[in-house]
Amino acid sequence: MAARSWGSVKTIEEAKSLIERLVMVRWQDMNRIKRNLPDAKQAEVIRYFAHILIKKRKDPPAASILIESVLVWMLHHLKEELVTVFLEEILSHERYPAMCSTLIPLLTDLSVSDREHESMIFSLGVLIGCELGVEMVKKLDLQDPAHVAAVHEISAQLLVVGNRTDLGVRLGLLHYFGALYAVSHSQAHLNSLLRRMGRTVLESLFSLLFQKKTESVALQYLLKHLPYVFSADPYVQVMVHDIFRTYLLRNPDRFLLFMKVFVKEFIGTVEDTESVKVLLQHICALFALSAEVRNKGLAREFAALLEAFRDVPGFSSRIQSLLREPEIRGPYREMCQRLEAPVGNKVALGERYYHSHKRGRKPTFNRTKQIHDVGQAAFLSGYCSMKVL
């Protein structure tokens, strides 16, 4: 006898029957579903949801039921495997660009029936839509005008939700538009997005970086996504310096620890020379700020960070610019001059000079657990616990 509701489902066949009959998964059903269906079976159910969604994509009411059911399921059991199988099923279709162009608007403009959990469900829909767009771009031939046109169509659809204040939505959009740097004419989208919401997103991320519960996940997100910000226009860079300045003065020891981890990762992985030059400019500005507030320890640390940029084109001219700054005097000027010295003659700047006198826990800023991009944004947005990642 077929199951009448999701609460009584115990087999894959019963679950598939309910999916075909468009019976919606309700929030209160999920505790029983998780007890009755092991993880392996849940992945198979999510794949079947995607399979039926592809068939029903031109029927908005049916598609909404399927999408909301998947999102409710994932909010209770947001494992990487479930996100992966859902995206894989859609991207395995031979006409996947057209499929994504149809499904992403359904994910990002969902009319949610569950009013109590509407914000969480909608935000996760945008996150899944952004991740689907990123994975689609990886498969495309970016020399094909038709494929590039499909990307721009999806980008225009995603920009529409950029006015939402949900942190999850904004983190998803930064993830998507940052990943499009290889697509022609996409830089304008990233600039527009960062001008509109960049300050709020970065301030939220740095605030989460300095909290014990969220610091490791915020670190993962920043290590991957902050480099995208350095490819944006000068207006955005002024905003970024403003935020760096605020958090350096507010939490100098913690901000410095982050910058050490970030610069090491950035230099080792980022190939975009222009973005590296922008980060060099930011580090120089932070060195100048340390001199302005007369903190020799911080200045020495930033001088040591600047050593990593010695092979970057324009390094010498940037140091010369620092030497012309009025606040760079006495010991701070000597630090710059040592940076200017030839490699064979320079005096080592050392590894660690700055020691905070504040007591209390110091963050390790180690990535203790790798979490996929959707999970990072969901967790940092506060509607997903680490237990379900």
KOLGU-916367 format. One record per residue (C-alpha): residue in one letter; z, x, y. Coordinates in Angstrom, 3 decimals. Layout:
# KOLGU-916367
REC resn       up     east    north
REC    a        Z        X        Y
...
//
This chain:
# KOLGU-916367
REC resn       up     east    north
REC    m    0.000    0.000    0.000
REC    a   -1.037    1.432    3.393
REC    a    1.668    2.321    5.915
REC    r    2.040   -0.201    8.727
REC    s    3.578    2.175   11.239
REC    w    4.022    5.891   11.856
REC    g    7.708    5.672   11.076
REC    s    6.947    4.935    7.413
REC    v    4.186    7.528    6.885
REC    k    4.804    9.915    3.968
REC    t    1.341   11.115    2.974
REC    i   -1.779   12.545    4.634
REC    e   -3.819    9.558    3.456
REC    e   -1.442    7.103    5.147
REC    a   -1.589    9.136    8.354
REC    k   -5.399    9.227    8.313
REC    s   -5.504    5.470    7.784
REC    l   -3.328    4.880   10.875
REC    i   -5.491    7.261   12.926
REC    e   -8.656    5.398   11.917
REC    r   -6.983    2.086   12.809
REC    l   -5.971    3.549   16.208
REC    v   -2.243    2.984   15.733
REC    m   -0.512    4.949   18.501
REC    v    2.222    7.475   17.760
REC    r    5.290    6.444   19.756
REC    w    8.010    8.766   21.012
REC    q   10.606    7.198   18.726
REC    d    8.381    7.690   15.649
REC    m    8.436   11.471   15.767
REC    n   11.865   12.145   14.229
REC    r   10.850   10.360   11.027
REC    i    7.377   11.898   11.018
REC    k    8.828   15.417   11.200
REC    r   11.195   14.635    8.329
REC    n    8.489   13.098    6.118
REC    l    5.573   15.472    6.784
REC    p    5.948   19.269    6.365
REC    d    4.339   21.616    8.886
REC    a    1.205   22.260    6.797
REC    k    0.498   18.532    6.561
REC    q    1.123   18.025   10.262
REC    a   -1.592   20.573   11.073
REC    e   -4.008   18.624    8.868
REC    v   -3.108   15.390   10.671
REC    i   -3.721   16.971   14.096
REC    r   -7.108   18.228   12.894
REC    y   -8.004   14.692   11.793
REC    f   -6.919   13.336   15.183
REC    a   -9.422   15.737   16.797
REC    h  -12.120   14.732   14.284
REC    i  -11.752   11.028   15.101
REC    l  -11.423   11.752   18.833
REC    i  -14.855   13.394   18.794
REC    k  -16.285   10.220   17.252
REC    k  -14.473    7.938   19.721
REC    r  -15.041   10.064   22.854
REC    k  -17.343    7.456   24.433
REC    d  -14.796    4.671   23.905
REC    p  -12.154    5.366   26.645
REC    p   -9.430    2.959   25.366
REC    a   -9.671    4.363   21.829
REC    a   -9.803    7.960   23.088
REC    s   -6.701    7.372   25.247
REC    i   -4.732    6.138   22.225
REC    l   -5.751    9.168   20.161
REC    i   -5.038   11.658   22.959
REC    e   -1.642   10.213   23.857
REC    s   -0.666   10.235   20.170
REC    v   -1.607   13.917   19.827
REC    l    0.271   14.850   23.007
REC    v    3.437   13.012   21.944
REC    w    3.219   14.768   18.573
REC    m    2.798   18.180   20.195
REC    l    5.648   17.651   22.640
REC    h    7.945   17.226   19.649
REC    h    6.385   19.969   17.571
REC    l    4.544   22.334   19.908
REC    k    3.640   25.057   17.445
REC    e    0.733   27.390   18.043
REC    e   -0.924   26.264   14.823
REC    l   -1.114   22.642   15.987
REC    v   -2.725   23.595   19.303
REC    t   -5.117   25.945   17.509
REC    v   -6.360   23.451   14.896
REC    f   -6.893   20.768   17.551
REC    l   -9.024   23.109   19.678
REC    e  -10.831   24.593   16.662
REC    e  -11.976   21.185   15.471
REC    i  -13.500   20.363   18.858
REC    l  -15.072   23.802   19.368
REC    s  -16.576   23.796   15.868
REC    h  -18.935   21.000   16.913
REC    e  -22.492   22.275   17.355
REC    r  -22.684   20.716   20.829
REC    y  -19.263   21.962   21.931
REC    p  -20.127   22.485   25.671
REC    a  -21.098   18.818   26.027
REC    m  -18.101   17.841   23.888
REC    c  -15.710   19.739   26.180
REC    s  -17.334   18.245   29.289
REC    t  -16.565   14.800   27.888
REC    l  -13.096   15.434   26.458
REC    i  -11.504   17.504   29.235
REC    p  -11.686   14.636   31.788
REC    l  -10.093   12.365   29.161
REC    l   -7.261   14.887   28.726
REC    t   -6.703   15.486   32.436
REC    d   -7.081   11.907   33.686
REC    l   -5.059   10.167   31.013
REC    s   -3.520    6.770   31.704
REC    v   -0.218    7.184   29.851
REC    s    1.374    4.061   28.349
REC    d    4.819    5.656   27.819
REC    r    6.273    5.408   31.332
REC    e    9.541    7.131   30.423
REC    h    7.784   10.343   29.375
REC    e    4.632    9.964   31.475
REC    s    4.976   13.222   33.449
REC    m    5.501   15.370   30.350
REC    i    2.623   13.773   28.432
REC    f    0.235   14.043   31.382
REC    s    1.152   17.675   32.065
REC    l    0.613   18.657   28.450
REC    g   -2.766   16.875   28.538
REC    v   -3.818   19.073   31.455
REC    l   -2.519   22.199   29.676
REC    i   -4.499   21.368   26.517
REC    g   -7.564   20.591   28.654
REC    c   -7.276   23.946   30.458
REC    e   -6.840   25.814   27.164
REC    l   -9.875   24.008   25.739
REC    g  -11.863   25.131   28.783
REC    v  -10.725   28.760   28.392
REC    e  -11.634   28.834   24.692
REC    m  -15.009   27.238   25.462
REC    v  -15.801   29.934   28.045
REC    k  -15.094   32.638   25.435
REC    k  -17.808   31.165   23.190
REC    l  -20.450   30.631   25.880
REC    d  -23.428   32.772   26.746
REC    l  -22.723   33.330   30.438
REC    q  -26.329   34.406   31.007
REC    d  -27.485   30.899   30.097
REC    p  -27.743   28.723   33.266
REC    a  -27.037   25.576   31.232
REC    h  -23.771   27.038   29.934
REC    v  -22.733   28.197   33.410
REC    a  -23.494   24.703   34.755
REC    a  -21.226   23.231   32.045
REC    v  -18.400   25.556   33.149
REC    h  -18.764   24.545   36.801
REC    e  -18.769   20.861   35.840
REC    i  -15.486   21.290   33.969
REC    s  -14.041   23.367   36.835
REC    a  -14.818   20.578   39.303
REC    q  -13.049   18.101   37.010
REC    l   -9.961   20.299   36.732
REC    l   -9.746   20.942   40.478
REC    v   -9.193   17.213   40.956
REC    v   -5.717   17.465   39.379
REC    g   -4.815   20.471   41.551
REC    n   -2.873   18.229   43.941
REC    r   -0.306   17.359   41.282
REC    t    3.103   18.905   41.910
REC    d    3.977   19.382   38.199
REC    l    4.595   23.066   37.481
REC    g    2.998   22.698   34.040
REC    v   -0.238   21.388   35.568
REC    r   -0.356   24.237   38.063
REC    l    0.352   26.910   35.462
REC    g   -2.445   25.492   33.316
REC    l   -4.898   25.543   36.219
REC    l   -4.040   29.160   37.073
REC    h   -4.592   30.045   33.405
REC    y   -8.028   28.390   33.405
REC    f   -9.396   29.539   36.757
REC    g   -8.025   33.057   36.332
REC    a   -9.910   33.382   33.041
REC    l  -13.224   32.536   34.757
REC    y  -13.614   35.818   36.654
REC    a  -16.733   36.638   34.577
REC    v  -18.490   33.397   35.577
REC    s  -20.647   33.525   38.701
REC    h  -19.395   31.652   41.779
REC    s  -16.001   30.938   40.149
REC    q  -14.050   33.144   42.573
REC    a  -14.243   30.418   45.232
REC    h  -12.435   28.022   42.871
REC    l   -9.622   30.522   42.285
REC    n   -9.262   31.198   46.022
REC    s   -9.130   27.477   46.776
REC    l   -6.536   26.909   44.068
REC    l   -4.295   29.794   45.139
REC    r   -4.477   28.876   48.813
REC    r   -3.327   25.380   47.914
REC    m   -0.608   26.032   45.345
REC    g   -0.259   29.804   44.851
REC    r    2.951   30.191   46.842
REC    t    4.762   27.430   44.947
REC    v    3.641   28.730   41.549
REC    l    4.573   32.369   42.200
REC    e    7.933   31.494   43.743
REC    s    8.717   29.295   40.719
REC    l    7.719   32.058   38.298
REC    f    9.836   34.716   40.022
REC    s   12.768   32.340   40.153
REC    l   12.403   31.767   36.383
REC    l   11.988   35.519   35.829
REC    f   15.499   36.090   37.178
REC    q   17.168   33.551   34.863
REC    k   18.419   34.626   31.434
REC    k   17.024   31.641   29.511
REC    t   13.495   31.912   30.893
REC    e   13.018   35.582   31.847
REC    s   11.152   36.714   28.715
REC    v    8.660   33.825   28.822
REC    a    8.171   34.151   32.597
REC    l    7.513   37.865   32.054
REC    q    4.813   37.096   29.473
REC    y    3.125   34.638   31.807
REC    l    3.243   36.990   34.812
REC    l    1.970   40.011   32.874
REC    k   -1.144   38.078   31.880
REC    h   -1.778   35.913   34.955
REC    l   -0.572   37.878   37.995
REC    p   -3.574   40.267   37.709
REC    y   -5.850   37.264   38.350
REC    v   -4.140   36.784   41.708
REC    f   -5.081   40.298   42.812
REC    s   -8.773   39.369   42.624
REC    a   -8.298   36.641   45.259
REC    d   -9.112   36.874   48.984
REC    p   -7.051   38.652   51.736
REC    y   -5.307   35.414   52.775
REC    v   -3.844   35.118   49.264
REC    q   -2.792   38.797   49.289
REC    v   -0.785   38.264   52.483
REC    m    0.968   35.382   50.719
REC    v    1.642   37.579   47.661
REC    h    3.139   40.345   49.808
REC    d    5.357   37.746   51.474
REC    i    6.694   36.691   48.061
REC    f    7.110   40.288   46.861
REC    r    9.011   41.112   50.058
REC    t   11.335   38.111   49.650
REC    y   12.255   38.857   46.040
REC    l   12.589   42.604   46.589
REC    l   15.124   42.022   49.361
REC    r   16.871   39.243   47.437
REC    n   17.121   40.982   44.029
REC    p   16.049   44.629   44.479
REC    d   17.206   45.872   41.072
REC    r   15.630   43.024   39.093
REC    f   12.414   43.007   41.090
REC    l   12.085   46.767   40.622
REC    l   12.586   46.450   36.861
REC    f    9.798   43.868   36.769
REC    m    7.435   46.022   38.821
REC    k    7.961   48.976   36.477
REC    v    7.056   46.882   33.443
REC    f    4.175   45.189   35.249
REC    v    2.546   48.342   36.648
REC    k    2.670   50.063   33.243
REC    e    1.006   47.059   31.576
REC    f   -1.484   46.572   34.407
REC    i   -2.714   50.170   34.510
REC    g   -3.114   50.197   30.741
REC    t   -5.082   46.963   30.360
REC    v   -6.896   45.919   33.559
REC    e  -10.405   47.310   33.983
REC    d  -11.255   45.682   37.326
REC    t  -11.109   48.588   39.818
REC    e  -10.878   46.286   42.840
REC    s   -7.794   44.525   41.453
REC    v   -6.181   47.919   40.783
REC    k   -6.833   48.894   44.410
REC    v   -5.174   45.674   45.582
REC    l   -2.070   46.363   43.485
REC    l   -1.988   49.920   44.895
REC    q   -1.978   48.394   48.380
REC    h    0.932   46.125   47.440
REC    i    2.971   49.030   46.039
REC    c    2.325   51.015   49.243
REC    a    3.531   48.043   51.291
REC    l    6.699   47.829   49.180
REC    f    7.304   51.560   49.669
REC    a    6.958   51.027   53.440
REC    l    9.411   48.111   53.238
REC    s   11.922   50.339   51.410
REC    a   11.585   52.887   54.234
REC    e   11.976   50.129   56.828
REC    v   15.322   49.003   55.335
REC    r   16.341   52.669   54.813
REC    n   16.793   52.469   51.039
REC    k   15.958   55.932   49.703
REC    g   16.583   54.963   46.089
REC    l   14.050   52.131   46.165
REC    a   11.567   54.261   48.098
REC    r   11.741   57.005   45.453
REC    e   11.161   54.427   42.718
REC    f    8.072   53.043   44.445
REC    a    6.847   56.588   45.082
REC    a    7.159   57.217   41.331
REC    l    5.171   54.025   40.680
REC    l    2.466   55.218   43.073
REC    e    1.985   58.294   40.857
REC    a    0.355   56.015   38.260
REC    f   -2.448   55.268   40.754
REC    r   -3.364   58.895   41.480
REC    d   -6.790   58.554   39.781
REC    v   -7.657   55.290   41.534
REC    p  -10.484   55.637   44.105
REC    g   -9.028   55.503   47.605
REC    f   -5.554   56.713   46.571
REC    s   -5.517   59.578   49.094
REC    s   -6.676   57.406   52.011
REC    r   -4.009   54.835   51.171
REC    i   -1.294   57.538   51.281
REC    q   -2.706   58.769   54.603
REC    s   -2.390   55.226   55.948
REC    l    1.245   55.192   54.847
REC    l    1.895   58.446   56.713
REC    r    0.644   56.825   59.923
REC    e    3.197   53.999   59.637
REC    p    5.979   54.379   62.277
REC    e    8.809   53.711   59.791
REC    i    7.654   56.522   57.462
REC    r    9.831   59.335   58.827
REC    g   12.113   62.066   57.495
REC    p   12.674   61.864   53.696
REC    y   10.163   58.991   53.325
REC    r    7.454   61.101   54.906
REC    e    8.296   63.955   52.529
REC    m    7.861   61.605   49.541
REC    c    4.377   60.670   50.765
REC    q    3.469   64.297   51.333
REC    r    4.503   65.151   47.773
REC    l    2.197   62.361   46.566
REC    e   -0.584   63.977   48.581
REC    a   -0.023   67.400   46.997
REC    p   -2.514   68.595   44.338
REC    v   -1.527   67.721   40.789
REC    g   -0.725   71.325   39.844
REC    n    1.490   71.924   42.906
REC    k    3.316   68.643   43.363
REC    v    7.048   68.352   42.840
REC    a    7.959   65.810   40.164
REC    l    9.301   62.595   41.631
REC    g   11.375   61.818   38.565
REC    e   11.832   58.735   36.457
REC    r   14.806   56.821   37.835
REC    y   16.618   57.187   41.152
REC    y   17.734   53.720   42.088
REC    h   21.073   52.505   40.753
REC    s   22.375   49.096   41.725
REC    h   26.081   48.827   42.442
REC    k   26.125   45.138   41.539
REC    r   27.956   44.236   38.362
REC    g   26.717   41.745   35.824
REC    r   24.016   41.360   33.221
REC    k   20.795   43.264   33.801
REC    p   17.586   41.737   32.426
REC    t   15.810   43.769   29.770
REC    f   12.375   42.270   30.539
REC    n   11.345   42.822   26.941
REC    r    9.011   40.327   25.330
REC    t   11.184   39.273   22.434
REC    k    8.773   36.643   21.115
REC    q    5.043   36.133   21.612
REC    i    4.262   32.573   22.718
REC    h    0.796   31.131   23.257
REC    d   -0.294   30.154   26.781
REC    v    0.227   26.406   26.328
REC    g    3.718   27.028   24.947
REC    q    4.592   29.372   27.829
REC    a    3.615   26.824   30.465
REC    a    5.326   23.982   28.598
REC    f    8.560   25.939   28.262
REC    l    8.574   27.184   31.859
REC    s    7.942   23.634   33.042
REC    g   11.155   22.562   31.364
REC    y    9.877   19.920   28.957
REC    c    9.750   22.045   25.841
REC    s   12.536   24.027   24.172
REC    m   12.153   27.425   22.501
REC    k   13.075   25.844   19.152
REC    v    9.737   24.073   18.874
REC    l    7.514   27.007   19.831
//
